[in-house]
Amino acid sequence: MNNKRVLTIQDISCVGQCSLTVALPIISACGLETVILPSAVLSNHTGGFKSWTFRDLTDDMPGIEQKWIEEGIQFDAIYTGYLGSARQIDIVKHIFETCSKPGCAHIVDPAMADNGKLYYGFDIDFVREMTKLCAAADYILPNVTEGSLITGMEYRETYDEAYVKELAEKLAALGPHTVILTGISYEPSTTGVVVYENGKMAYYQHHRLPKGSHGTGDVYASSFTGALVRGFSAYDAARIAADYTVKCIENTADDPDHWYGVKFEAVLPELIKSLG
Ligand code: PXL
């Protein structure tokens, strides 16, 4: 019997197939009890819509945490994504301390930037706080943009293995025992993920689909979390999540109107199958 319970902390973008609207169904489909703590509520995500509403929930979080402490509610894994404010990060770190079962996996996707740019609304103060959260994590899942912001290394659009190794080493030196670098591409037709653990770097390469899709970082981190908590090694969880994310992109590619996210729902059975 599987009694594992995962907490995920990220925003609710009501429309846009990202953050909690993908994390909750994906982790649940992995057969895990999924508890949510919304960091903010937006009408839609900030990546391509004309405008959005934004309600920061930072002030609600300590009260919610307090109720969980009073109830003795604790988690086998805590996975964080897009956070609503720099101030929120100290609260999330506190939740790591108060709501973790022994051996709890702390998984941080420092969702704040892509393609060389910070997402709308984030600044260098937020990067500094997110760096502290990465230092408190066991597993981090940055892309190259986020990795370069966190380490202070130069952002490069094209790079070689030596650059990626230095990035992974610098990220691991902050504290996490496992660094998963996403979207690592050494040539145009392929991309992949680097798993850096105990000083060793492994690469899982896969087909690169021509169209970059929104929300795929969240699909990736959610399915990685699900597979990891189901007992797979970090490398196998990284591979399962990569294969699932590619299937989500393939399942969306023929629908030009669906630019804002990926159709992850119809291919959930394939993720479930890959968990055995
Ligand atoms: O997928 C990352 C993400 C999550 N949440 C919000 C976003 C984005 C990326 O733009 O805007 C609100």
Residues whose N, C-alpha, C, O or C-beta is under 5 A from the ligand:
A	BS01	PXL	D11 S13 C18 S19 L42 H45 T46 G47 Y82 A111 Y119 G215 D218
